């Protein structure tokens, strides 16, 4: 989920009783409005793409194994979406 006011993304992971927070990460830009996941670099780990202001996206690449509760991401890389 995104937080427009502090320019961060909160990652929630499903468990048997609901959800647990895996972490909150800065996105390296302003105005996050949407998040999508996908394996962008073919390493088998779900990466995050965050839509931010000025037609850009921030990409946060997963560093931990898929389905791990200890998920970490590399520094975001803002890119033009055009």
mmCIF file of the N, C-alpha and C atoms, coordinates in Angstrom:
data_MODEL
# 
_entry.id   MODEL 
# 
loop_
_atom_site.group_PDB 
_atom_site.id 
_atom_site.type_symbol 
_atom_site.label_atom_id 
_atom_site.label_alt_id 
_atom_site.label_comp_id 
_atom_site.label_asym_id 
_atom_site.label_entity_id 
_atom_site.label_seq_id 
_atom_site.pdbx_PDB_ins_code 
_atom_site.Cartn_x 
_atom_site.Cartn_y 
_atom_site.Cartn_z 
_atom_site.occupancy 
_atom_site.B_iso_or_equiv 
_atom_site.pdbx_formal_charge 
_atom_site.auth_seq_id 
_atom_site.auth_comp_id 
_atom_site.auth_asym_id 
_atom_site.auth_atom_id 
_atom_site.pdbx_PDB_model_num 
ATOM 1   N N  . UNK A 1 1  ? 0.843  -1.160  0.000   1.00 0.00 ? 1  UNK A N  1 
ATOM 2   C CA . UNK A 1 1  ? 0.000  0.000   0.000   1.00 0.00 ? 1  UNK A CA 1 
ATOM 3   C C  . UNK A 1 1  ? 0.887  1.220   0.000   1.00 0.00 ? 1  UNK A C  1 
ATOM 4   N N  . UNK A 1 2  ? 0.425  2.302   -0.616  1.00 0.00 ? 2  UNK A N  1 
ATOM 5   C CA . UNK A 1 2  ? 1.220  3.525   -0.701  1.00 0.00 ? 2  UNK A CA 1 
ATOM 6   C C  . UNK A 1 2  ? 0.778  4.528   0.349   1.00 0.00 ? 2  UNK A C  1 
ATOM 7   N N  . UNK A 1 3  ? 1.699  5.402   0.721   1.00 0.00 ? 3  UNK A N  1 
ATOM 8   C CA . UNK A 1 3  ? 1.388  6.510   1.611   1.00 0.00 ? 3  UNK A CA 1 
ATOM 9   C C  . UNK A 1 3  ? 1.816  7.785   0.915   1.00 0.00 ? 3  UNK A C  1 
ATOM 10  N N  . UNK A 1 4  ? 0.839  8.531   0.402   1.00 0.00 ? 4  UNK A N  1 
ATOM 11  C CA . UNK A 1 4  ? 1.070  9.754   -0.356  1.00 0.00 ? 4  UNK A CA 1 
ATOM 12  C C  . UNK A 1 4  ? 1.821  10.784  0.478   1.00 0.00 ? 4  UNK A C  1 
ATOM 13  N N  . UNK A 1 5  ? 1.545  10.849  1.768   1.00 0.00 ? 5  UNK A N  1 
ATOM 14  C CA . UNK A 1 5  ? 2.076  11.922  2.604   1.00 0.00 ? 5  UNK A CA 1 
ATOM 15  C C  . UNK A 1 5  ? 3.525  11.724  3.025   1.00 0.00 ? 5  UNK A C  1 
ATOM 16  N N  . UNK A 1 6  ? 4.001  10.483  3.130   1.00 0.00 ? 6  UNK A N  1 
ATOM 17  C CA . UNK A 1 6  ? 5.402  10.309  3.516   1.00 0.00 ? 6  UNK A CA 1 
ATOM 18  C C  . UNK A 1 6  ? 6.234  9.612   2.436   1.00 0.00 ? 6  UNK A C  1 
ATOM 19  N N  . UNK A 1 7  ? 5.648  9.439   1.239   1.00 0.00 ? 7  UNK A N  1 
ATOM 20  C CA . UNK A 1 7  ? 6.363  8.897   0.083   1.00 0.00 ? 7  UNK A CA 1 
ATOM 21  C C  . UNK A 1 7  ? 7.019  7.551   0.367   1.00 0.00 ? 7  UNK A C  1 
ATOM 22  N N  . UNK A 1 8  ? 6.212  6.664   0.924   1.00 0.00 ? 8  UNK A N  1 
ATOM 23  C CA . UNK A 1 8  ? 6.680  5.324   1.254   1.00 0.00 ? 8  UNK A CA 1 
ATOM 24  C C  . UNK A 1 8  ? 5.670  4.277   0.782   1.00 0.00 ? 8  UNK A C  1 
ATOM 25  N N  . UNK A 1 9  ? 6.148  3.051   0.715   1.00 0.00 ? 9  UNK A N  1 
ATOM 26  C CA . UNK A 1 9  ? 5.311  1.902   0.389   1.00 0.00 ? 9  UNK A CA 1 
ATOM 27  C C  . UNK A 1 9  ? 5.382  0.938   1.564   1.00 0.00 ? 9  UNK A C  1 
ATOM 28  N N  . UNK A 1 10 ? 4.233  0.490   2.025   1.00 0.00 ? 10 UNK A N  1 
ATOM 29  C CA . UNK A 1 10 ? 4.183  -0.523  3.085   1.00 0.00 ? 10 UNK A CA 1 
ATOM 30  C C  . UNK A 1 10 ? 3.866  -1.858  2.442   1.00 0.00 ? 10 UNK A C  1 
ATOM 31  N N  . UNK A 1 11 ? 4.663  -2.860  2.768   1.00 0.00 ? 11 UNK A N  1 
ATOM 32  C CA . UNK A 1 11 ? 4.479  -4.200  2.225   1.00 0.00 ? 11 UNK A CA 1 
ATOM 33  C C  . UNK A 1 11 ? 3.803  -5.056  3.286   1.00 0.00 ? 11 UNK A C  1 
ATOM 34  N N  . UNK A 1 12 ? 2.664  -5.655  2.919   1.00 0.00 ? 12 UNK A N  1 
ATOM 35  C CA . UNK A 1 12 ? 1.940  -6.555  3.808   1.00 0.00 ? 12 UNK A CA 1 
ATOM 36  C C  . UNK A 1 12 ? 2.002  -7.961  3.222   1.00 0.00 ? 12 UNK A C  1 
ATOM 37  N N  . UNK A 1 13 ? 2.280  -8.935  4.078   1.00 0.00 ? 13 UNK A N  1 
ATOM 38  C CA . UNK A 1 13 ? 2.319  -10.329 3.648   1.00 0.00 ? 13 UNK A CA 1 
ATOM 39  C C  . UNK A 1 13 ? 1.188  -11.094 4.316   1.00 0.00 ? 13 UNK A C  1 
ATOM 40  N N  . UNK A 1 14 ? 0.538  -11.957 3.547   1.00 0.00 ? 14 UNK A N  1 
ATOM 41  C CA . UNK A 1 14 ? -0.546 -12.773 4.098   1.00 0.00 ? 14 UNK A CA 1 
ATOM 42  C C  . UNK A 1 14 ? 0.030  -13.889 4.963   1.00 0.00 ? 14 UNK A C  1 
ATOM 43  N N  . UNK A 1 15 ? -0.690 -14.176 6.066   1.00 0.00 ? 15 UNK A N  1 
ATOM 44  C CA . UNK A 1 15 ? -0.344 -15.336 6.888   1.00 0.00 ? 15 UNK A CA 1 
ATOM 45  C C  . UNK A 1 15 ? -1.643 -16.033 7.283   1.00 0.00 ? 15 UNK A C  1 
ATOM 46  N N  . UNK A 1 16 ? -1.584 -17.003 8.168   1.00 0.00 ? 16 UNK A N  1 
ATOM 47  C CA . UNK A 1 16 ? -2.771 -17.783 8.526   1.00 0.00 ? 16 UNK A CA 1 
ATOM 48  C C  . UNK A 1 16 ? -3.844 -16.975 9.245   1.00 0.00 ? 16 UNK A C  1 
ATOM 49  N N  . UNK A 1 17 ? -3.465 -15.871 9.872   1.00 0.00 ? 17 UNK A N  1 
ATOM 50  C CA . UNK A 1 17 ? -4.423 -15.088 10.650  1.00 0.00 ? 17 UNK A CA 1 
ATOM 51  C C  . UNK A 1 17 ? -4.762 -13.738 10.027  1.00 0.00 ? 17 UNK A C  1 
ATOM 52  N N  . UNK A 1 18 ? -4.248 -13.457 8.859   1.00 0.00 ? 18 UNK A N  1 
ATOM 53  C CA . UNK A 1 18 ? -4.523 -12.172 8.210   1.00 0.00 ? 18 UNK A CA 1 
ATOM 54  C C  . UNK A 1 18 ? -3.293 -11.668 7.489   1.00 0.00 ? 18 UNK A C  1 
ATOM 55  N N  . UNK A 1 19 ? -2.756 -10.539 7.961   1.00 0.00 ? 19 UNK A N  1 
ATOM 56  C CA . UNK A 1 19 ? -1.587 -9.944  7.325   1.00 0.00 ? 19 UNK A CA 1 
ATOM 57  C C  . UNK A 1 19 ? -0.566 -9.557  8.366   1.00 0.00 ? 19 UNK A C  1 
ATOM 58  N N  . UNK A 1 20 ? 0.679  -9.529  7.955   1.00 0.00 ? 20 UNK A N  1 
ATOM 59  C CA . UNK A 1 20 ? 1.761  -9.026  8.776   1.00 0.00 ? 20 UNK A CA 1 
ATOM 60  C C  . UNK A 1 20 ? 2.544  -8.023  7.943   1.00 0.00 ? 20 UNK A C  1 
ATOM 61  N N  . UNK A 1 21 ? 3.114  -7.005  8.574   1.00 0.00 ? 21 UNK A N  1 
ATOM 62  C CA . UNK A 1 21 ? 3.881  -5.998  7.852   1.00 0.00 ? 21 UNK A CA 1 
ATOM 63  C C  . UNK A 1 21 ? 5.308  -6.487  7.662   1.00 0.00 ? 21 UNK A C  1 
ATOM 64  N N  . UNK A 1 22 ? 5.750  -6.544  6.426   1.00 0.00 ? 22 UNK A N  1 
ATOM 65  C CA . UNK A 1 22 ? 7.123  -6.949  6.135   1.00 0.00 ? 22 UNK A CA 1 
ATOM 66  C C  . UNK A 1 22 ? 8.064  -5.765  6.184   1.00 0.00 ? 22 UNK A C  1 
ATOM 67  N N  . UNK A 1 23 ? 7.530  -4.565  6.037   1.00 0.00 ? 23 UNK A N  1 
ATOM 68  C CA . UNK A 1 23 ? 8.376  -3.379  6.104   1.00 0.00 ? 23 UNK A CA 1 
ATOM 69  C C  . UNK A 1 23 ? 7.754  -2.200  5.398   1.00 0.00 ? 23 UNK A C  1 
ATOM 70  N N  . UNK A 1 24 ? 8.330  -1.032  5.656   1.00 0.00 ? 24 UNK A N  1 
ATOM 71  C CA . UNK A 1 24 ? 7.946  0.204   4.987   1.00 0.00 ? 24 UNK A CA 1 
ATOM 72  C C  . UNK A 1 24 ? 9.190  0.752   4.320   1.00 0.00 ? 24 UNK A C  1 
ATOM 73  N N  . UNK A 1 25 ? 9.070  1.098   3.044   1.00 0.00 ? 25 UNK A N  1 
ATOM 74  C CA . UNK A 1 25 ? 10.225 1.465   2.246   1.00 0.00 ? 25 UNK A CA 1 
ATOM 75  C C  . UNK A 1 25 ? 10.027 2.825   1.576   1.00 0.00 ? 25 UNK A C  1 
ATOM 76  N N  . UNK A 1 26 ? 11.063 3.697   1.594   1.00 0.00 ? 26 UNK A N  1 
ATOM 77  C CA . UNK A 1 26 ? 10.989 4.945   0.840   1.00 0.00 ? 26 UNK A CA 1 
ATOM 78  C C  . UNK A 1 26 ? 11.024 4.630   -0.652  1.00 0.00 ? 26 UNK A C  1 
ATOM 79  N N  . UNK A 1 27 ? 10.374 5.462   -1.453  1.00 0.00 ? 27 UNK A N  1 
ATOM 80  C CA . UNK A 1 27 ? 10.296 5.164   -2.887  1.00 0.00 ? 27 UNK A CA 1 
ATOM 81  C C  . UNK A 1 27 ? 11.212 6.017   -3.745  1.00 0.00 ? 27 UNK A C  1 
ATOM 82  N N  . UNK A 1 28 ? 11.876 6.998   -3.166  1.00 0.00 ? 28 UNK A N  1 
ATOM 83  C CA . UNK A 1 28 ? 12.781 7.818   -3.954  1.00 0.00 ? 28 UNK A CA 1 
ATOM 84  C C  . UNK A 1 28 ? 12.079 8.780   -4.882  1.00 0.00 ? 28 UNK A C  1 
ATOM 85  N N  . UNK A 1 29 ? 10.848 9.132   -4.578  1.00 0.00 ? 29 UNK A N  1 
ATOM 86  C CA . UNK A 1 29 ? 10.072 10.068  -5.378  1.00 0.00 ? 29 UNK A CA 1 
ATOM 87  C C  . UNK A 1 29 ? 8.909  10.562  -4.548  1.00 0.00 ? 29 UNK A C  1 
ATOM 88  N N  . UNK A 1 30 ? 8.023  11.335  -5.169  1.00 0.00 ? 30 UNK A N  1 
ATOM 89  C CA . UNK A 1 30 ? 6.883  11.882  -4.449  1.00 0.00 ? 30 UNK A CA 1 
ATOM 90  C C  . UNK A 1 30 ? 5.570  11.427  -5.067  1.00 0.00 ? 30 UNK A C  1 
ATOM 91  N N  . UNK A 1 31 ? 4.541  11.419  -4.244  1.00 0.00 ? 31 UNK A N  1 
ATOM 92  C CA . UNK A 1 31 ? 3.195  11.146  -4.720  1.00 0.00 ? 31 UNK A CA 1 
ATOM 93  C C  . UNK A 1 31 ? 2.928  9.739   -5.188  1.00 0.00 ? 31 UNK A C  1 
ATOM 94  N N  . UNK A 1 32 ? 3.270  8.712   -4.396  1.00 0.00 ? 32 UNK A N  1 
ATOM 95  C CA . UNK A 1 32 ? 2.949  7.350   -4.838  1.00 0.00 ? 32 UNK A CA 1 
ATOM 96  C C  . UNK A 1 32 ? 1.441  7.160   -4.953  1.00 0.00 ? 32 UNK A C  1 
ATOM 97  N N  . UNK A 1 33 ? 1.008  6.548   -6.053  1.00 0.00 ? 33 UNK A N  1 
ATOM 98  C CA . UNK A 1 33 ? -0.437 6.410   -6.254  1.00 0.00 ? 33 UNK A CA 1 
ATOM 99  C C  . UNK A 1 33 ? -0.892 4.985   -6.544  1.00 0.00 ? 33 UNK A C  1 
ATOM 100 N N  . UNK A 1 34 ? -0.003 4.109   -6.948  1.00 0.00 ? 34 UNK A N  1 
ATOM 101 C CA . UNK A 1 34 ? -0.383 2.727   -7.249  1.00 0.00 ? 34 UNK A CA 1 
ATOM 102 C C  . UNK A 1 34 ? 0.843  1.831   -7.134  1.00 0.00 ? 34 UNK A C  1 
ATOM 103 N N  . UNK A 1 35 ? 0.608  0.557   -6.801  1.00 0.00 ? 35 UNK A N  1 
ATOM 104 C CA . UNK A 1 35 ? 1.689  -0.419  -6.669  1.00 0.00 ? 35 UNK A CA 1 
ATOM 105 C C  . UNK A 1 35 ? 1.305  -1.677  -7.437  1.00 0.00 ? 35 UNK A C  1 
ATOM 106 N N  . UNK A 1 36 ? 2.260  -2.241  -8.123  1.00 0.00 ? 36 UNK A N  1 
ATOM 107 C CA . UNK A 1 36 ? 2.083  -3.530  -8.797  1.00 0.00 ? 36 UNK A CA 1 
ATOM 108 C C  . UNK A 1 36 ? 3.298  -4.385  -8.491  1.00 0.00 ? 36 UNK A C  1 
ATOM 109 N N  . UNK A 1 37 ? 3.113  -5.698  -8.496  1.00 0.00 ? 37 UNK A N  1 
ATOM 110 C CA . UNK A 1 37 ? 4.222  -6.609  -8.271  1.00 0.00 ? 37 UNK A CA 1 
ATOM 111 C C  . UNK A 1 37 ? 4.470  -7.445  -9.511  1.00 0.00 ? 37 UNK A C  1 
ATOM 112 N N  . UNK A 1 38 ? 5.672  -7.917  -9.624  1.00 0.00 ? 38 UNK A N  1 
ATOM 113 C CA . UNK A 1 38 ? 6.039  -8.805  -10.717 1.00 0.00 ? 38 UNK A CA 1 
ATOM 114 C C  . UNK A 1 38 ? 7.525  -9.083  -10.643 1.00 0.00 ? 38 UNK A C  1 
ATOM 115 N N  . UNK A 1 39 ? 7.941  -10.171 -11.230 1.00 0.00 ? 39 UNK A N  1 
ATOM 116 C CA . UNK A 1 39 ? 9.353  -10.515 -11.267 1.00 0.00 ? 39 UNK A CA 1 
ATOM 117 C C  . UNK A 1 39 ? 9.964  -9.794  -12.463 1.00 0.00 ? 39 UNK A C  1 
ATOM 118 N N  . UNK A 1 40 ? 10.472 -8.599  -12.235 1.00 0.00 ? 40 UNK A N  1 
ATOM 119 C CA . UNK A 1 40 ? 10.942 -7.744  -13.325 1.00 0.00 ? 40 UNK A CA 1 
ATOM 120 C C  . UNK A 1 40 ? 12.308 -8.137  -13.866 1.00 0.00 ? 40 UNK A C  1 
ATOM 121 N N  . UNK A 1 41 ? 13.123 -8.791  -13.063 1.00 0.00 ? 41 UNK A N  1 
ATOM 122 C CA . UNK A 1 41 ? 14.479 -9.109  -13.518 1.00 0.00 ? 41 UNK A CA 1 
ATOM 123 C C  . UNK A 1 41 ? 14.738 -10.616 -13.621 1.00 0.00 ? 41 UNK A C  1 
ATOM 124 N N  . UNK A 1 42 ? 13.692 -11.434 -13.518 1.00 0.00 ? 42 UNK A N  1 
ATOM 125 C CA . UNK A 1 42 ? 13.819 -12.865 -13.741 1.00 0.00 ? 42 UNK A CA 1 
ATOM 126 C C  . UNK A 1 42 ? 14.534 -13.650 -12.655 1.00 0.00 ? 42 UNK A C  1 
ATOM 127 N N  . UNK A 1 43 ? 14.587 -13.102 -11.429 1.00 0.00 ? 43 UNK A N  1 
ATOM 128 C CA . UNK A 1 43 ? 15.279 -13.816 -10.350 1.00 0.00 ? 43 UNK A CA 1 
ATOM 129 C C  . UNK A 1 43 ? 14.340 -14.651 -9.482  1.00 0.00 ? 43 UNK A C  1 
ATOM 130 N N  . UNK A 1 44 ? 13.050 -14.686 -9.832  1.00 0.00 ? 44 UNK A N  1 
ATOM 131 C CA . UNK A 1 44 ? 12.083 -15.474 -9.073  1.00 0.00 ? 44 UNK A CA 1 
ATOM 132 C C  . UNK A 1 44 ? 11.541 -14.784 -7.836  1.00 0.00 ? 44 UNK A C  1 
ATOM 133 N N  . UNK A 1 45 ? 11.894 -13.513 -7.619  1.00 0.00 ? 45 UNK A N  1 
ATOM 134 C CA . UNK A 1 45 ? 11.431 -12.759 -6.453  1.00 0.00 ? 45 UNK A CA 1 
ATOM 135 C C  . UNK A 1 45 ? 10.485 -11.651 -6.911  1.00 0.00 ? 45 UNK A C  1 
ATOM 136 N N  . UNK A 1 46 ? 9.392  -11.408 -6.160  1.00 0.00 ? 46 UNK A N  1 
ATOM 137 C CA . UNK A 1 46 ? 8.429  -10.375 -6.570  1.00 0.00 ? 46 UNK A CA 1 
ATOM 138 C C  . UNK A 1 46 ? 8.965  -8.972  -6.303  1.00 0.00 ? 46 UNK A C  1 
ATOM 139 N N  . UNK A 1 47 ? 9.166  -8.205  -7.367  1.00 0.00 ? 47 UNK A N  1 
ATOM 140 C CA . UNK A 1 47 ? 9.609  -6.821  -7.275  1.00 0.00 ? 47 UNK A CA 1 
ATOM 141 C C  . UNK A 1 47 ? 8.390  -5.908  -7.230  1.00 0.00 ? 47 UNK A C  1 
ATOM 142 N N  . UNK A 1 48 ? 8.593  -4.655  -6.807  1.00 0.00 ? 48 UNK A N  1 
ATOM 143 C CA . UNK A 1 48 ? 7.503  -3.676  -6.743  1.00 0.00 ? 48 UNK A CA 1 
ATOM 144 C C  . UNK A 1 48 ? 7.736  -2.570  -7.749  1.00 0.00 ? 48 UNK A C  1 
ATOM 145 N N  . UNK A 1 49 ? 6.662  -2.151  -8.425  1.00 0.00 ? 49 UNK A N  1 
ATOM 146 C CA . UNK A 1 49 ? 6.677  -0.980  -9.283  1.00 0.00 ? 49 UNK A CA 1 
ATOM 147 C C  . UNK A 1 49 ? 5.653  -0.019  -8.700  1.00 0.00 ? 49 UNK A C  1 
ATOM 148 N N  . UNK A 1 50 ? 6.081  1.220   -8.425  1.00 0.00 ? 50 UNK A N  1 
ATOM 149 C CA . UNK A 1 50 ? 5.226  2.214   -7.795  1.00 0.00 ? 50 UNK A CA 1 
ATOM 150 C C  . UNK A 1 50 ? 5.069  3.402   -8.738  1.00 0.00 ? 50 UNK A C  1 
ATOM 151 N N  . UNK A 1 51 ? 3.824  3.750   -9.078  1.00 0.00 ? 51 UNK A N  1 
ATOM 152 C CA . UNK A 1 51 ? 3.567  4.938   -9.880  1.00 0.00 ? 51 UNK A CA 1 
ATOM 153 C C  . UNK A 1 51 ? 3.752  6.161   -8.988  1.00 0.00 ? 51 UNK A C  1 
ATOM 154 N N  . UNK A 1 52 ? 4.564  7.119   -9.468  1.00 0.00 ? 52 UNK A N  1 
ATOM 155 C CA . UNK A 1 52 ? 4.791  8.351   -8.714  1.00 0.00 ? 52 UNK A CA 1 
ATOM 156 C C  . UNK A 1 52 ? 4.514  9.550   -9.617  1.00 0.00 ? 52 UNK A C  1 
ATOM 157 N N  . UNK A 1 53 ? 4.624  10.750  -9.065  1.00 0.00 ? 53 UNK A N  1 
ATOM 158 C CA . UNK A 1 53 ? 4.297  11.969  -9.809  1.00 0.00 ? 53 UNK A CA 1 
ATOM 159 C C  . UNK A 1 53 ? 5.190  12.150  -11.035 1.00 0.00 ? 53 UNK A C  1 
ATOM 160 N N  . UNK A 1 54 ? 4.730  13.021  -11.941 1.00 0.00 ? 54 UNK A N  1 
ATOM 161 C CA . UNK A 1 54 ? 5.469  13.406  -13.149 1.00 0.00 ? 54 UNK A CA 1 
ATOM 162 C C  . UNK A 1 54 ? 5.691  12.242  -14.109 1.00 0.00 ? 54 UNK A C  1 
ATOM 163 N N  . UNK A 1 55 ? 4.701  11.348  -14.207 1.00 0.00 ? 55 UNK A N  1 
ATOM 164 C CA . UNK A 1 55 ? 4.749  10.221  -15.152 1.00 0.00 ? 55 UNK A CA 1 
ATOM 165 C C  . UNK A 1 55 ? 5.982  9.352   -14.971 1.00 0.00 ? 55 UNK A C  1 
ATOM 166 N N  . UNK A 1 56 ? 6.344  9.084   -13.725 1.00 0.00 ? 56 UNK A N  1 
ATOM 167 C CA . UNK A 1 56 ? 7.494  8.232   -13.433 1.00 0.00 ? 56 UNK A CA 1 
ATOM 168 C C  . UNK A 1 56 ? 7.055  7.029   -12.619 1.00 0.00 ? 56 UNK A C  1 
ATOM 169 N N  . UNK A 1 57 ? 7.913  6.042   -12.576 1.00 0.00 ? 57 UNK A N  1 
ATOM 170 C CA . UNK A 1 57 ? 7.702  4.882   -11.715 1.00 0.00 ? 57 UNK A CA 1 
ATOM 171 C C  . UNK A 1 57 ? 8.965  4.666   -10.892 1.00 0.00 ? 57 UNK A C  1 
ATOM 172 N N  . UNK A 1 58 ? 8.780  4.138   -9.685  1.00 0.00 ? 58 UNK A N  1 
ATOM 173 C CA . UNK A 1 58 ? 9.900  3.729   -8.852  1.00 0.00 ? 58 UNK A CA 1 
ATOM 174 C C  . UNK A 1 58 ? 9.896  2.205   -8.833  1.00 0.00 ? 58 UNK A C  1 
ATOM 175 N N  . UNK A 1 59 ? 11.054 1.607   -9.026  1.00 0.00 ? 59 UNK A N  1 
ATOM 176 C CA . UNK A 1 59 ? 11.186 0.154   -9.025  1.00 0.00 ? 59 UNK A CA 1 
ATOM 177 C C  . UNK A 1 59 ? 11.970 -0.246  -7.784  1.00 0.00 ? 59 UNK A C  1 
ATOM 178 N N  . UNK A 1 60 ? 11.368 -1.122  -6.979  1.00 0.00 ? 60 UNK A N  1 
ATOM 179 C CA . UNK A 1 60 ? 12.047 -1.660  -5.808  1.00 0.00 ? 60 UNK A CA 1 
ATOM 180 C C  . UNK A 1 60 ? 12.231 -3.150  -6.042  1.00 0.00 ? 60 UNK A C  1 
ATOM 181 N N  . UNK A 1 61 ? 13.475 -3.588  -6.150  1.00 0.00 ? 61 UNK A N  1 
ATOM 182 C CA . UNK A 1 61 ? 13.765 -4.988  -6.442  1.00 0.00 ? 61 UNK A CA 1 
ATOM 183 C C  . UNK A 1 61 ? 13.903 -5.780  -5.147  1.00 0.00 ? 61 UNK A C  1 
ATOM 184 N N  . UNK A 1 62 ? 13.215 -6.922  -5.075  1.00 0.00 ? 62 UNK A N  1 
ATOM 185 C CA . UNK A 1 62 ? 13.256 -7.773  -3.884  1.00 0.00 ? 62 UNK A CA 1 
ATOM 186 C C  . UNK A 1 62 ? 14.640 -8.384  -3.730  1.00 0.00 ? 62 UNK A C  1 
ATOM 187 N N  . UNK A 1 63 ? 15.105 -8.449  -2.482  1.00 0.00 ? 63 UNK A N  1 
ATOM 188 C CA . UNK A 1 63 ? 16.415 -9.029  -2.198  1.00 0.00 ? 63 UNK A CA 1 
ATOM 189 C C  . UNK A 1 63 ? 16.309 -10.343 -1.440  1.00 0.00 ? 63 UNK A C  1 
ATOM 190 N N  . UNK A 1 64 ? 15.161 -10.653 -0.843  1.00 0.00 ? 64 UNK A N  1 
ATOM 191 C CA . UNK A 1 64 ? 14.974 -11.888 -0.070  1.00 0.00 ? 64 UNK A CA 1 
ATOM 192 C C  . UNK A 1 64 ? 14.222 -12.908 -0.916  1.00 0.00 ? 64 UNK A C  1 
ATOM 193 N N  . UNK A 1 65 ? 14.231 -14.137 -0.472  1.00 0.00 ? 65 UNK A N  1 
ATOM 194 C CA . UNK A 1 65 ? 13.548 -15.211 -1.201  1.00 0.00 ? 65 UNK A CA 1 
ATOM 195 C C  . UNK A 1 65 ? 12.049 -14.955 -1.256  1.00 0.00 ? 65 UNK A C  1 
ATOM 196 N N  . UNK A 1 66 ? 11.420 -15.386 -2.328  1.00 0.00 ? 66 UNK A N  1 
ATOM 197 C CA . UNK A 1 66 ? 9.966  -15.254 -2.458  1.00 0.00 ? 66 UNK A CA 1 
ATOM 198 C C  . UNK A 1 66 ? 9.295  -15.939 -1.275  1.00 0.00 ? 66 UNK A C  1 
ATOM 199 N N  . UNK A 1 67 ? 8.221  -15.348 -0.787  1.00 0.00 ? 67 UNK A N  1 
ATOM 200 C CA . UNK A 1 67 ? 7.437  -15.840 0.344   1.00 0.00 ? 67 UNK A CA 1 
ATOM 201 C C  . UNK A 1 67 ? 8.169  -15.718 1.684   1.00 0.00 ? 67 UNK A C  1 
ATOM 202 N N  . UNK A 1 68 ? 9.262  -14.993 1.710   1.00 0.00 ? 68 UNK A N  1 
ATOM 203 C CA . UNK A 1 68 ? 10.001 -14.780 2.952   1.00 0.00 ? 68 UNK A CA 1 
ATOM 204 C C  . UNK A 1 68 ? 9.336  -13.678 3.755   1.00 0.00 ? 68 UNK A C  1 
ATOM 205 N N  . UNK A 1 69 ? 9.294  -13.838 5.060   1.00 0.00 ? 69 UNK A N  1 
ATOM 206 C CA . UNK A 1 69 ? 8.756  -12.777 5.909   1.00 0.00 ? 69 UNK A CA 1 
ATOM 207 C C  . UNK A 1 69 ? 9.773  -11.666 6.116   1.00 0.00 ? 69 UNK A C  1 
ATOM 208 N N  . UNK A 1 70 ? 11.014 -11.929 5.825   1.00 0.00 ? 70 UNK A N  1 
ATOM 209 C CA . UNK A 1 70 ? 12.053 -10.917 5.944   1.00 0.00 ? 70 UNK A CA 1 
ATOM 210 C C  . UNK A 1 70 ? 12.383 -10.399 4.549   1.00 0.00 ? 70 UNK A C  1 
ATOM 211 N N  . UNK A 1 71 ? 11.532 -9.547  4.038   1.00 0.00 ? 71 UNK A N  1 
ATOM 212 C CA . UNK A 1 71 ? 11.722 -9.038  2.683   1.00 0.00 ? 71 UNK A CA 1 
ATOM 213 C C  . UNK A 1 71 ? 12.460 -7.707  2.742   1.00 0.00 ? 71 UNK A C  1 
ATOM 214 N N  . UNK A 1 72 ? 13.396 -7.520  1.842   1.00 0.00 ? 72 UNK A N  1 
ATOM 215 C CA . UNK A 1 72 ? 14.078 -6.238  1.732   1.00 0.00 ? 72 UNK A CA 1 
ATOM 216 C C  . UNK A 1 72 ? 14.143 -5.863  0.263   1.00 0.00 ? 72 UNK A C  1 
ATOM 217 N N  . UNK A 1 73 ? 14.331 -4.598  -0.006  1.00 0.00 ? 73 UNK A N  1 
ATOM 218 C CA . UNK A 1 73 ? 14.352 -4.098  -1.367  1.00 0.00 ? 73 UNK A CA 1 
ATOM 219 C C  . UNK A 1 73 ? 15.553 -3.197  -1.566  1.00 0.00 ? 73 UNK A C  1 
ATOM 220 N N  . UNK A 1 74 ? 16.076 -3.175  -2.773  1.00 0.00 ? 74 UNK A N  1 
ATOM 221 C CA . UNK A 1 74 ? 17.170 -2.270  -3.078  1.00 0.00 ? 74 UNK A CA 1 
ATOM 222 C C  . UNK A 1 74 ? 16.617 -0.846  -3.163  1.00 0.00 ? 74 UNK A C  1 
ATOM 223 N N  . UNK A 1 75 ? 17.503 0.113   -3.218  1.00 0.00 ? 75 UNK A N  1 
ATOM 224 C CA . UNK A 1 75 ? 17.091 1.512   -3.338  1.00 0.00 ? 75 UNK A CA 1 
ATOM 225 C C  . UNK A 1 75 ? 16.249 1.680   -4.599  1.00 0.00 ? 75 UNK A C  1 
ATOM 226 N N  . UNK A 1 76 ? 15.187 2.465   -4.506  1.00 0.00 ? 76 UNK A N  1 
ATOM 227 C CA . UNK A 1 76 ? 14.317 2.654   -5.669  1.00 0.00 ? 76 UNK A CA 1 
ATOM 228 C C  . UNK A 1 76 ? 15.028 3.386   -6.791  1.00 0.00 ? 76 UNK A C  1 
ATOM 229 N N  . UNK A 1 77 ? 14.575 3.117   -7.984  1.00 0.00 ? 77 UNK A N  1 
ATOM 230 C CA . UNK A 1 77 ? 15.118 3.762   -9.172  1.00 0.00 ? 77 UNK A CA 1 
ATOM 231 C C  . UNK A 1 77 ? 13.953 4.388   -9.913  1.00 0.00 ? 77 UNK A C  1 
ATOM 232 N N  . UNK A 1 78 ? 13.838 5.713   -9.881  1.00 0.00 ? 78 UNK A N  1 
ATOM 233 C CA . UNK A 1 78 ? 12.743 6.406   -10.546 1.00 0.00 ? 78 UNK A CA 1 
ATOM 234 C C  . UNK A 1 78 ? 13.035 6.486   -12.046 1.00 0.00 ? 78 UNK A C  1 
ATOM 235 N N  . UNK A 1 79 ? 12.039 6.183   -12.846 1.00 0.00 ? 79 UNK A N  1 
ATOM 236 C CA . UNK A 1 79 ? 12.177 6.197   -14.304 1.00 0.00 ? 79 UNK A CA 1 
ATOM 237 C C  . UNK A 1 79 ? 10.960 6.885   -14.915 1.00 0.00 ? 79 UNK A C  1 
ATOM 238 N N  . UNK A 1 80 ? 11.174 7.543   -16.062 1.00 0.00 ? 80 UNK A N  1 
ATOM 239 C CA . UNK A 1 80 ? 10.053 8.076   -16.827 1.00 0.00 ? 80 UNK A CA 1 
ATOM 240 C C  . UNK A 1 80 ? 9.234  6.906   -17.335 1.00 0.00 ? 80 UNK A C  1 
ATOM 241 N N  . UNK A 1 81 ? 7.899  7.055   -17.315 1.00 0.00 ? 81 UNK A N  1 
ATOM 242 C CA . UNK A 1 81 ? 7.034  5.962   -17.768 1.00 0.00 ? 81 UNK A CA 1 
ATOM 243 C C  . UNK A 1 81 ? 6.720  6.054   -19.251 1.00 0.00 ? 81 UNK A C  1 
ATOM 244 N N  . UNK A 1 82 ? 7.220  7.077   -19.923 1.00 0.00 ? 82 UNK A N  1 
ATOM 245 C CA . UNK A 1 82 ? 6.941  7.234   -21.349 1.00 0.00 ? 82 UNK A CA 1 
ATOM 246 C C  . UNK A 1 82 ? 7.903  6.459   -22.195 1.00 0.00 ? 82 UNK A C  1 
# 
